Amino acid sequence: MSALCPVPDISTRFFSRPRPPGHLWSIFFPVRCSRSPRTGRSFRIARAVYTEGASVGGVARLAGQRQRRDRPSEPETDAIALLNERIRRDQGGRGEASSRNAMDSEEAEKYIRQVKEQQQRGLQKLKGDGHGKGGTFSYKVDPYTLRSGDYVVHKKVGIGRFVGIKFDVPKGSTVPIEYVFMEYADGMAKLPVRQASRMLYRYNLPNETKRPKTLSKLSDTSAWERRKTKGKVAIQKMVVDLMELYLHRLKQRRPPYPKSPDMADFTAQFPYEPTPDQKKAFIDVERDLNERETPMDRLICGDVGFGKTEVALRAIFCVVLAGKQAMVLAPTIVLAKQHFDVISERFSQYPNIRIGLLSRFQTRSEKEEYLSMIKNGHLDIIVGTHSLLGSRVVYNNLGLLVVDEEQRFGVKQKEKIASFKTSVDVLTLSATPIPRTLYLALTGFRDASLISTPPPERVPIKTHLSAFSKEKVIQAIKYELDRGGQVFYVLPRIKGLEEVMDFLEQSFPDIEIAIAHGKQYSKQLEDTMEKFAQGDIKILICTNIVESGLDIQNANTIIIQDVQQFGLAQLYQLRGRVGRCDKEAHAHLFYPDKSLLSDQALERLAALEECRELGQGFQLAERDMGIRGFGTIFGEQQTGDVGNVGIDLFFEMLFESLSKVEQHRVLPMYYQDVQIDININPHLPSEYINHLENPLEIIDEAEKAAEKDIWSLMQFTENLRRQYGKEPRSMEILLKKLYVRRMAADLGISRIYASGKMVGMKTNMTKQVFKLMTDSMVSDMHRNSLVYEGDHIKAELLLELPREQLLNWIFQCLAELYASLPTLIKY
């Protein structure tokens, strides 16, 4: 940009979406070029035509079909098959589940009110009232915290690069004020600091790089508006998914567990004085089990050694006393074994309660015996790793699932855990929740109890962060051994463990040193961990297999090499392996050379150093949300949508969407109440009638399937084609009429009519719902043809269409609108 050009002040600019107001449904083909007499520029004059048989897929495919229309050898596009495939792909089991979850309007109002109250409780509980107005949480950035070169997002302009803050004189004034200067793709812009704090967000991405693909343009914000719309649609889908899951859980019923006098004896055996937070967690879980009629889904978030396990033990005792089974799921066999030992000791005074550990250390015959005992109800508490989620494990009467460190499980295992949540009580224990868990807790869709007060005897862990040197390692280990303690030495990979072993054996020839990692033989690993726990092994060289749960009182120094290769949650958990008693513990984090570290790795390390106080695992996890990958939160598909606008704006949009759930609600109609005022009654050819076994019965079945739901109609159509082959055109028209009526009912459209070139649909949907639907549409031609007027959706075509072609157009238009259903609440 020329130095003479003034930098535009974007504080006064208003950017609206540049969408053409045209209401014509048309496909454009260029026919000739002309030159504008005013500007001298060439432009194309186009004519609009209607192409019969157009698919939902878009203009390119339509154009191709037009060119091939006279080729009899090529089959026509099957619009019904395309629609079925699209519904199955976009809505999957979600749509079938929502059909099952159908409820009346009174029940729906109560449910939405409940969701909003729950969300507000969650926000107040976990954020406090000081983080924003009205219980909302702001992700906007303080301009003074930005560094030159940081990427920022302006809500209306898009992504830019922060240059700096300096004084400048605003237009029409003589007094200089501070401006934020930002670089965009086509020049510089400035914004007063006061406005910048309300309009700017830091641009973070879900992956390693923070660099956006492109900067936005000041002169054309349409690309940014499209990106923002994609993000908004993705958020709406997430919100609806959450509500479906939450609703399904609310609709489940189980009788509250009876209160037992034995519980008082069990709690009296706890040898410590509970902290205030622990007491609150005990009360929360007790209420969930003894008073509620819906299954519990509670997150217990407490730092390592703060007493989460005791909360779980009391829940297990309550459920087992009622004659149900409890499953304790741990990510590693080392942690599972530790849970088994703790539970066995705590329940030792109750010989009637049978406890079993299912692990890969067992022989086949031992495993088979355990599986049989679980199936027949001869085991009350089952402890193990992900093998407990396998299809061979059949529970007799499962009542409670306790999940420790859910973030350590794989995607398939997490899905299996999620499937339990709709039928049994679930308690999740974590010091650093996975972002999805944290996000559910923040928005109130899941109950959370925080244990952030440490036991009185706990001393904070001293964290040392420095470049690696052998001298520092030897000094740290010698200090711990001299005071009679033990040491963890952690590396990110198995490769390198032996090298460290050689170095340490030379440095400490008289000390017992061992290696532990997940690829070792089961018995060898178990023996090594047992010896370390007993104090026979003084230095344990290991991978992050020790990340979770290990409680070894005498190990009070941990050395972590190549720290940049660990995630923030992992580092926090590893550091928590030490400092479990009243001795001061030390965590030494070594990196190879700061010049080799990525910005993200440096940010991770800085965050860890800041969180030296006890009880900061939860705040750390929240910080981690803005730093590490988001695949575990939204699934890989939505990660791209987060990248469209950056994490901070994405989350603010998410909270905004959650606070307006009732505005994005479509109210379906009864199928029989939908009126299609298009006079088209096809006659089936006699050959096809003779081909069908019982034509009248089949037509009746089709009508019943359409009346039930879209899934039944899809199933009917596919079965019909499987049995009799592709239907003739007249039967296809009949099926399309059924699809049109079914889709209209689901979209809240009560009447479809045509008058000349105008097509109208009477609807109960709001303007906000209509906008969300059209924003979600793939086809520009349908989006640009529709307008919302009062309680009608209207489209004016270029010409009056024959009835069959009109039905095809309505079918395709509704199919486009129907694709938006995953973004809407359907009750």
N, C-alpha and C positions, 0 to 999 in steps of 0.2 A: 504493500500500500504506500502510495506517495506520502512523503513527509508533509506535503502541503495540505493533504486531505485531513480534515478534522476527524478525530476518533468518534464514532457515533455513540451517543448515550442511550443505552437500551432500556433505561428505567422508564421512559415514557412511551416506548413502543408497544403496540398491541398486536399480537400474532393470532390470527384465527386460521382455522383449517381451510386451505384453498380447495374446496370441493365444488365442482360445477353444479349449478342448480338444476340442470336438465332433468326432466322427468320422463324421458322417452326411452323405451326399451328397444335397443337397436344394436346391430353389429355393423361396424364401419369397414368398408372396402374402398381404398383410394381409386379414383377413376381418372383424374387428370390434374395437372399442376397449373397454377396461375401465379401471377406476380401482383403484389399489392401496389396500387398506384401511390399510396401514402408513404410506405416505408421502403418499397423496392425489394422486400423479402419475398421468397417463394413460399407458397403454402399449398396444401392439398385440399381440394374440394371433395367431399365424400358423400355417398348416398347411403341411406339406411335400408336394410332388407331384413326380412325375417327368414330364418333357416329352420325348417322343420326337423324334428328329431335331435335338436341340440341337447348335448349332455350337460351335466352339472359342471363338467371339467373346465370350461372356459372358452374364450374367443378363438385361441389357436386351433383347438380341436374342431370347433365349429367350422372354421374356415376350411380346414382340411376335408371335412365331410362334404362341404358345399362343392368342392372341386371334384369329389369322387361320387357325387350323388347318382350319376347315371351308370355306375358300374354294378351290374346285378350280382356279380360273383362275391362282392364284399358284404358281410352281414352288417345290418344297421346297429348303431350303438344301443345297447340295452339299458335304458334309463333306470328301470326298476332294479336291475342287478347292481348298477353303479351306486344307487341310493342305499341299497341293503349293505353293500360293502363299506360305504362311507359311515353309516350309522354304527356298524359293528366296530369299525376302526376307531372312530372318535368317541363313542360312548361306551363300548364294551359292556362289561358287567354292570357299569354304573347305572345305565338306563334300566336294566332289569331289576336292579336293587331298588331304584326309586319307584318302580311299578309296585314292588312288594310293600314299599314304605308309604303307600298312599294314605292320606288322612283327610278328615273333613276340615273345613275352614276354621272352625273354632279351635280344634286341636292344633292346627298350623299356627294360628295367632299365638297361642300359648307357648308353642315350641320356639317360635322366633323371638318372643319376649324373653324366654328362658336363656336362649343363646346370647342375646345382647347383655342380659344381666351377668351371665357367666363370664362373658368377655370383659365387661367393666371390672368385675371382681378380680379377674386375672391381671388386668393392667394395673389396677390400684395396688394389688398385693405385691407384684414383682417390680413395679417401677416407682411406686410412691407417687404422691400427688405433685411433687415439685418438678416433674420432667415435662410438663406440658399442660395446656389448658384442656379442661373437659376430659381428663383421663387419657388423652392421646399422647403419643410419644413422637417427638420430632427428631428426624435424622439430618436436619439441615446443618451445614458446616459453619463454624465460626471463621470468618475470612482471615483473622489474624493467626490462625493455626496452619494456614496453607503455606507451602513452600513453592518457590518458583519452579515451574515445570509440572506441578500437580495437575491432574485432570479434574475438571469440575463439570457439573450439569446444571444448566439454568432451565428451570421447569418449562419455560415457553420457547427458548431459543435452541437449547440442546447442549451438546458436548463441546467444551472449549478447554484451552490450556491456560492455567493461571500464570500471569506474568509478574504481577506485584501490586502493591498498594502505594499510591502517592497522591499528593494534593493537586487539585486542579480547580479552575474557576468555572462553575456551572453557567450555562447560558442565561443571560438576563440578570446576573449578579456580579458583585465585585469581591465577594468573600469566598476564598478557596475552601473546598471541603475534600475529605478523603474519598478517593475512588478505587475500586478494584478494577484492574486492567486485565482483560482476557483476550487470548488469541483464538480466532475461529478460522475455518478453511478459507474464507475470502476476506479476512481483515481483522482489525482489532476492535474491541468494544470496551466500554467502561460502564461501571455501575456504582452508584454511591454505596459506601460500606454498609450504611444502615439498611438499605434495600437488599444488598447482597446477602446479609445474614438471614433474610426471609426467603430468598429465592434460589440460593445456591446449595448444591449437595456435592459431597466428595464423590468422585467416580471410582468405585472399586469394582473389580470383576471377580467372578467365581473361580477363575483359574489363576495360574502363576503370574501371568502378565497383567499389568494394569493399563496397558496401552490400548485405547480403542482403535477399531479398524480405520475410522475416519473422524475428523472433526466436523461439526455441523456448519451449515452456511447461514450467515446473517441475512443474506438476500433471499433465501428460500427455505422456509421452515417446514415445508410439506414432508420432506423425508423424515425429519425429527418427529413430526406429528404421527406419521405411520409407525415409527418405532415405538412411540409412547402408547399408541393404540394397541399394538401387539402385546406390549407388556401388561396393559390393563386387562385385555382379554385373557391372558395367561393367569393373571391374578384371580379373576372371577372364577375360572375353572378350578383353581386351588381352593377357593373359599367354598364353592359348592361341594367339592369332594370332601372337605372337612366336615361340612354340615351333614352330608349323607352319612359319614362314619359316626358322627356324634348322635345323630337321630337314631341310627340303627342300634346304638348302645342304649339310648334312652328307652327304646321300645322293648328291649330285653327285660325280662323279669326273673328275679330269684327271691325267695323269702329271706328276710334279714337273718343273719346268724344269731342264735340265742346267746344271751349273756350267761357266763358260767362263773360260779364262785371259785372254781379252780384257777381262773385267770389271776386273781389276787395273789395266790400262792406262787404262781409262775413269775409274776412281775417282782415279787419280794426277793426272788433269788438273784436279781440283777445286782452285781456287787458295787455299782457306782451310783453316785447321785446324778440323776438326769439333768442335762442343761435345760434352760427355758425352751429353746427351740425343739429339743428332743421331746419334751413333755407335750408341746403343741402337735408334733408329728404323731405321737402316740394317740392323742385325742382325735386327730383328723382320720387316722386309719380305723380307729375303733368306731367312729361315726359311720364311715363308709360301709363297714361290715355289719354292724349291729343295728343300724337305723335305716339305711337306704335299701330300696328294693331293686335298684339297677346295679349291674356289675361295676366294681371299682376299677378305675384306671388312674392310678396316682403315681406321680413322680416324686421320689424322695431324693432331694438334691442336697448332699452334705459333703463337706470336705473329707478327705481320707482320715479315718480314725475318729470321726465326730459322732459315731454311734448309729449309722444307718442300719447296720445288721440287726441290732436289737429291735428296731421298729419292725423289720421283716420277721424276726423270730416270734414276736407277739401276734402278728397277723397269721403266721403258720399255725401257732398253737390254737387260736380261735377257730380256724377252719377245720383242723384235724379233730378237735373236740366234737365238732358237729358231724363227724363221720365222713368227711370228704378228704380227698388227696391233695397234697401240695407239691408243686414242682419248683425246684430251684435251679435256674439256668445260668451257667457261668461261661465266659468266652474261652477259658483255657482249663485244662485238666488240673493244673497246679492250683488255680483258684477254686475249682470245684472241690478238690481234695480238702482245701482249707475250710471251705464252707461245711463240708461233711463232718470234719473234726469238730468245728465249733458247734454245729447243731447237735451232734452226738453227745458232746459234753453237756450242753445246756438242757437236753431232754433226758439225761441219764437217770433222773428220778422218776421217769414215766416209762416203765418197761413195756407197757401195752402199745406205745407208739413206736412203729417199726420204721427204720430209716435205711435207705439203700443208696449206694453210689454206682452209677452206670458209667463205665469209662472204657477207653480202648486198652487199658492195662489188663482187662479181664480176659480169661479164656472164653472160647465159644460156648462151652457148657455153662459157665458161670453167667454169661450174658443171657442165654436162653432161660435160665432159671429166674433171673431178675425180671425178664420180659413177662414171663408167666405170672410172677408174683404181682407185678404192676397191673396186669390185665384182670387178675382175680381179686384185686383189692387187698392183697396180703402185705403191701407196702404202703405206708401212710405218707412218708416224705421221700421224694425221689430227687436226688441231686445229680447233676451231670452237665455235660457240654451240649453242643448242638445235636448230638445223637438222640437226645430226648425229643427232638422235633421230627424225627424220622417216621415214616409210615408204619414201621414195624412196632412202634411203641403205642400200645392201645391202653388208655386209662380206664379204670373201672368207674371212678366218680370224681373227676378232677374239679376242684373248687378254686384253687389259687395258683397263679403263676408268678414267681418272683424272678425278675430278670436283673442280673447284675451287669453293669457296664454294657448297655445295649449297643453303644457305638462300635464295639469290637466285633459284632456279628456281620455276616455278609448280607447282601440284598435279599437273597432267597430266604434266609433265616429270619430276617426282619419282617418279610411278608407273612411268614408262618406265625411269627409272634403276633403280628397285627390281626391275623385271623382268629386267634384265641381271645382277643380283646372284646369281641362281641358276645362271648358266651361265658367266660369265667372272669373272676376277679384278678386284676393284674397290678402288681406293685413293681415299679422300675427303680432301681437304685443306681445313682450315678454321682460322681464328684464333678465331672465335666460332661453335661448332657450333650448328646449329638444335637446339632442345630435344629433338626426337625422337632425333637422332643422339647427343646427350649422354646421354640417358636409356638408350639401348641400350648405350652404352659403360659407364655406371655399373653396369648390371645384368649385364654380362659377356656379352650376346648378340652382341656385336660387339667385335672386337679394337681396341684404341686404343693409340697411341704418343703420349706427350706430349713436346713440345720446349719446356721452360719456361726453359732457361738461355740468356741472350742472348749474341750474339757479343761478344768482349771489348771491341771498339771502340764498342759502342752506348751512347748516353747517354739517360736517360729523357726523355720529352717533358714539357715544362712545360704544365700545363693551367690556363687562366684562364677562370673562369665569371663573367659579369657581365651587367647590363642593357645593352641596345644603346645605343651613342652613336656618332655619326659621328667625333667626335674620337678615340675609342679605336681605331676601325677604321683611320683615317689614320695614327695613331701606330704601330700594329702593322705595317702594310704598309711604312711608311717605314723602320722598324728593319730589316726583312728585306732591302729593296732596298739599303739603305746597306751591308750586309755582302755584297752581290753575289748574294743568293739570289732565289728565286721564291716566288710565293704562290698557294695555292688559295683561292678564295672560293666557298663552297658554300651554296646555298639549297635548300629542300625542293621547290620547284616551278619550272617553266619560267617561269610568270608572275612577273615581278619581276626577272628577269635583266637585261633591257634598262634598267630603272630604276637598278640598281646600276652598270651599265656607264656610264650618263650621269654618275652621281655620281663614279665613279673617274676617268673621263676629264677631268673638271673638276679633280679633286684632283691627278692625275698626268698632265699633258698630254703629256709627252715619253716616256711608258712604253708599250710594246706590250702591249695588253690584248685578250683574246679571250673568246668565249662558247662553251661546249660542252654539248650535251644530246642525249638519245637520239632526238629527233624531227628532227634536222638531216639533210640529205642525207649519204649515206654518205661520199662523197669529201671533202666539206667537214669532217666530223667527224674523219676520218683525218688530213687535212692539219693541222688545228688541234692534234691530240694530238701529231703528229710534231714540229711547230714548238715546242710547249711542252717536249717531251722533249729537243730540241736546244738549248733555252735562248733561242730567238728571242723567244718570248712570255714576259713576266715575270709577268703576273697572269692566271690562268685563272678566269673566273666560270662556274660549272657547277652541275649538279644532282648527285645522288649516283651518277651514271654513273661517277664516279671512285672509288667506294667500295672496289672490289676490285682488288688486285694491282698497280696502277700503281707502278712503282719509279723515281722521279725523284730522284736523289741530291741535286740542288741546290735542291729545293723543301722548305724547312724551316719554313714558317709556313702554317697553315691557319686560315681564318676560317669559322665555321659560324653562319649567321644563322637565327633562328627555331628554335633548337635543340630546343624542346619538341615539334616535329613529327616528330622522328626517333626510331626505336627505339634501345634501348640497344646492341644488336649493331651497328646501322648507325653510331652515333656512334663506337663503338670502332674499327670498320674505317676510318672517315673519318679519325680522328685518326692512325691508323697509316700514312696516306699520307706523313707527314713523319717526320723523325728516322731516315732510312735511312743516314745517314753519321755521322761523328764530331762534327758540329756540334750544339749544343743546339737542339732544335726547340721550337716554340710552337704550341699549339692554343688558339684563342680561341673560346669558346662563348658566343654572345649570345642572350639571351631578351628578349621585348618588355617584360614587366612581371610580376614574380613573382605578383602578385595575380591574374593571368589564368591561371596554370598550374594544372593538375589535380594532385591528390596524387601520382598515378602519375608525372607528368612531373617533379615535384620529387624523387621517390624515385630516378628514373632518373639525374638530374643528380648527386645526392649520391653514388650508387654509382660514377659515372664519375670523380668527383673523388677518391674513396677509392682507386681502382685506378690510381694514377699510376705505380706500379712497373712495370717490364717483366715480361712473362710472365704477366700476370694475365687474359688473355683467357678462359681456361678457367674461373677462379673467377667472372669476370664473367658468363659465359654461364649458370653455375649460378644466380647471383643473378637473372639475367634471367628464368629459368624461373618465378620467383615473382612476376614483375612483368608480363610482357607476355602477349599472347594465346596460348592453348594449341591453337588450331585446327591448327597445323602438327604438333603432337605426336600427338594422338589422332584427328584428323579432327573435323569440326564436331559430329558426333553425340554424342561423349563429352564435349564441352565442358560440356554441361548437367549431366552426371553429376559432373564435377569441382566444379561450382558447388553441388551438393547438400551437400557436406561441406567445401568449401574445399580449396585446392591442397595445403597441408601435410599434413592428415590423409589426403588421397587418396594422396599419395606414400608415406606410412608404411604405409598399407594395401597399396599396390602391392608394396613391399619385403617385407612380411609374406607376401603371397600367393606371391611368387616363392620365398621360403624354404620354402614348404610345397607345392611343385608336386606332389609324389608323393601328397599327400592328396586332391587333386581329380582323380582319375583313374578313368575308367570303363573296365571291361574287357569289351569286346563278346564275345558268344557266337557260336558257329557257328550259322547259320540252321537247319540240320538238327537241332541239339540243343535247339531251343526247342519246348516241348510246350504246346499249347493244349487244355486239358481242358474244352471247351464244345461240347456235341454239337449242332452246327448245320451241316447239309449241304443247302444250297438246290438246287432243281432248276430248270434254265434252261427258260423257255418255248420250245415248239417253233418259234414264229414267229421268235424271236431266233436259235435254232440254225440255222434255214434261212437267216437273214439273213447269218450269218457264213460266210466262204468255207470255212474249215477249223476247226471249233470245237475239236476235240481238240488240234490243233497250237497254237491260240491259248491254250488253258488251260495247255498245257505251257510255252509262251513266258512266260506270266505268272508261273508258278512259278519258272522259271529267272531271270527278271528280279528277282524278290523275293529269290532266293537270292544274287544278285550284290551288290546294294546298293540303298539307297533311291532313288538317282538313276535307276537302270535301271528300277525299278518305276514311278516317276513318269513317265518317258519312255514306258514301255509303255502306261500308263493314258491318257496324253494322245494317243498315236498311235491307240489303240483308239477313243477318242471322236471323234477327227478323221475316222477312216475309217467308223465305223458309227453315230455319234451317241451320245447318252447311253444308257447300259446300263439294262436293267430292274432292278428291285429285287433279284432273286435274284443277278444278276451283281454288283451293287454289294456285296452281302453277301460274296460270294466274294472280291472285291477287298479288302474291309475286313479279312477274315481274313488275307490276305497282308500287308497293311500292318501289322496288329497283330503278326504274327510277326516281320516285318522290324524294326519299331521295338523290339520286345522284345529281339531279338538285339543291336541296337546299344546298348541301355541296360543290357545285362548281366542280363537277366531270362530265366531258363531255363524257367519254368513259370508258366502262368496258369490259375487254377481258381476255381470258385465253389461255395459251399455255403450254401444258403438265401439269407439276405440278405447274407452275407459274400463279398467278392471278395478273393482272395489272389494274390500274385505272388512267386515264389521268386527271389531275386536275389543277385548277388555284390557289389553296391555297398556301400560303407561308410556309416556314419551321416552323416559329413561331406558325402559326395557327395549323399545323399538330402536333407540340409538345403539344400545349394546348389541342388539341382533344385527343391525346393518354394519356396524364396525367389525363384527365377526365374519361377515360374508366374504367368500373368496371371489365371487364374480362381481366385477365392477359394473357390468351392464345391468345386473339386477339391482345392485345397491343404488345406482344413480337413477333408476327408474321409479323407485318407491318414495312416496311422501306420506307423512303422518298428519292427518287432519281430524282433530277431535277424537272420536272413537272409530275412525276409519283409516285403513291403509289404502292408498290409491296409486294406480300406475296408468299413465296415458301412453298407449302404443301409437306407432306411426300410422297404422292402418287397422281396420277392423278385420280380425282374423276369423277364418272358418272355425266351427265349434271344436273340431278335433285338435287343430293347431292351438286353439285357445286353452284347451285342457292341458296340452303339453307344456305350454308356457306357465300356466298356474302350478302344474306339478313341479317344474324346475325351480320356480320362484319359492314355493313352499319348502322344497328340498334345501335351498340355500338358507332360508330362515331357520329351518329345523336343525341345521348344523350348529347353530348357536346355543342349543339347549344345554350342553354341558356347562355353559357359563351362567345358567339361571337356576334359581330355586323353584322347584316344580310342585309346591304345595301351598 
